[in-house]
């Protein structure tokens, strides 16, 4: 039997001598009787649990690593589970509001598979395919979450509400949209990269990265394992236990259990559940995924989760914690050969925003190439060569349009809304946008559309209105940096949530006639009409969740028929690199004039972008055509 410790002082384990001099738990001689007694008591508890570990190992002498692992493929041998019927899907309609009513007739949930597999060497093409699946699934989750938040705003205040992130995950689970439910993956999850950022704990479950909604240790229970033993697959390190010691590449991870409702250690932990699974994974040399949770204030949540890669459990022991109760501890060491941990990059970016020279004493050329024209400074960094080209251009914060072609806003208030505290449902500006606002309540883009009409000078709403986003200018800290691969590039020091506004693509706008004259002279121009966001056309599509969902239709606009010259005047956006696998999308916006032929070109984050990640934009050209364009952009 595994001993269960009781904090009552009347139950004292029988003392047993320790003869192993190399034992790190051995008592240290002291002249103080108090210290000697305390050390002896500590040793009694530790020795009892070490005996439990030994008994557990003896019970499994007939199991070997070679019998459990396929040495050729690295796949864990699967176990044939009990015969189960197909999980039932739930059909929602747009009139259903994920409902308390579902709780009374909930379908059979989609069970997690008991088949343990390790997926290796999928190749570049396979990784791109898996990445695309992850991208689309995250897009559905975020679109559904935003939809639920928007719908909740329209209900009476006394209606019972729930968290939109939880509801979105539950609805996707009912529709069998969670990933990797058909297998339990050991090691890396295809399509999920080290450094990926998640804003909600349940999103980790949707991706199959960590299957527990609350517990920090995710594991396959022994009753469903091929050899009857539990196996740990991932852990979340978020400071939930006072005895954790996170040193980056090395983590002293405290087992779970023994806490009260306030999160305080109130009793001894037991060698069972996740704790036993961690010990078994250590015994078999099975790696675990590590996700770190951080408090990070942002417009979406108060916490973020960062995937930091694979770690091995190299040691485990029983210890007396800070609260005086016995806890299990596991030493995790990061496996070499992986890219830098996302949590390390997050901490670096945070320091760069406040004290950049403390971590990068050389390489910074300017701490604001906009000369305070932007709301946030734009850094310039080059530690590769002596090039300082971005300093030689006039910095613009808004595109300069040709004089005389813009339709001036009328003084008649009917051209704008009459909202006082901010635009709401049914207002004039909502109607101009096809009956649906383009942004959620955090200012994030809900879906792509041909054109967005933001509130303008004729509107009575305040600057805080939800329909005034891009006109407020730069909000995040950007950095232009020198790159061996792309010449000049742009990265952000903040986390960019999917749909968040980045900046305007700024230059000198030219009519078709002006553009033809310049191209005759050999000048190369940027054509906004060529920018491509085709990969994101399904953003906001909820047809996988609501079978009766119909994509909203928006009025079409005339083709964008102007070019942009950035050879003399530009902004930070002109240094964003080209990629057909871009993480930035283009959205056309009007707010200071009514001429549909000359909208402003606004850039938004197409996905959750971690700090220090290079931004990329699909300019709508082939790689061969892009080469001469570098002459003006770089």
Number of C-alpha atoms within 10 A of each C-alpha: 6 14 13 12 18 15 14 8 6 7 9 13 13 10 13 12 10 13 8 9 9 7 9 9 17 18 18 10 10 11 7 8 10 10 14 15 13 12 17 18 17 18 21 19 21 21 23 19 24 15 13 16 18 11 13 17 15 10 9 12 8 9 14 12 12 9 12 16 18 14 11 6 12 14 18 21 17 19 15 12 13 8 6 7 7 10 14 14 17 18 14 18 14 13 8 10 14 19 11 11 10 11 9 7 8 11 13 13 15 18 11 14 18 23 21 21 19 18 16 13 9 12 8 9 9 13 16 15 14 16 17 15 17 19 18 15 19 19 22 23 25 23 21 23 19 23 17 19 18 14 12 18 10 9 11 9 9 6 8 10 15 14 11 20 20 15 20 26 22 18 21 21 20 22 20 19 21 22 19 18 21 14 16 23 23 23 20 19 23 21 17 20 16 21 24 18 28 21 21 17 20 21 24 23 19 25 23 20 26 24 26 18 13 10 13 20 23 24 25 23 17 16 12 18 19 18 17 14 17 24 27 25 28 26 24 23 23 17 15 15 18 13 20 18 16 15 9 13 14 15 20 20 22 27 26 22 21 16 15 10 7 7 11 13 23 18 20 21 23 22 24 15 20 25 25 23 23 31 27 19 21 22 16 16 13 20 25 27 23 25 28 19 22 17 11 14 10 15 12 14 11 12 16 20 25 25 23 25 26 22 23 20 25 15 15 22 18 23 22 17 18 11 13 14 18 25 27 27 25 22 18 24 19 21 12 9 6 11 11 12 19 24 23 15 17 21 11 17 22 15 16 16 14 9 12 17 12 10 11 14 9 12 16 15 18 19 15 18 23 20 11 11 15 18 14 15 21 25 24 23 22 18 14 11 10 10 12 13 9 22 14 10 14 14 20 19 20 18 21 17 18 13 6 7 11 15 11 11 17 13 10 8 13 11 17 22 19 17 16 12 12 19 24 15 12 10 15 19 26 20 13 17 17 16 16 15 23 22 20 17 17 14 18 21 25 21 18 20 20 14 19 23 23 25 29 22 15 18 20 18 21 15 15 12 19 21 27 20 22 23 20 13 17 20 16 19 20 26 24 25 23 23 16 9 8 15 13 23 26 25 21 22 22 20 21 22 21 21 25 27 26 22 24 26 24 24 25 18 23 21 16 11 10 13 20 13 11 14 11 9 8 8 15 21 19 21 18 21 16 12 17 19 21 12 15 18 12 16 19 21 18 20 14 15 24 18 12 14 14 11 11 11 10 15 10 9 10 9 11 15 13 20 23 22 22 23 19 12 18 25 24 24 23 23 26 23 23 21 18 17 13 20 21 25 25 23 21 21 21 21 20 19 17 17 13 17 15 24 23 28 20 20 21 22 23 25 21 20 24 24 23 19 18 20 21 22 22 23 23 19 16 12 11 8 10 15 10 11 16 16 11 16 21 17
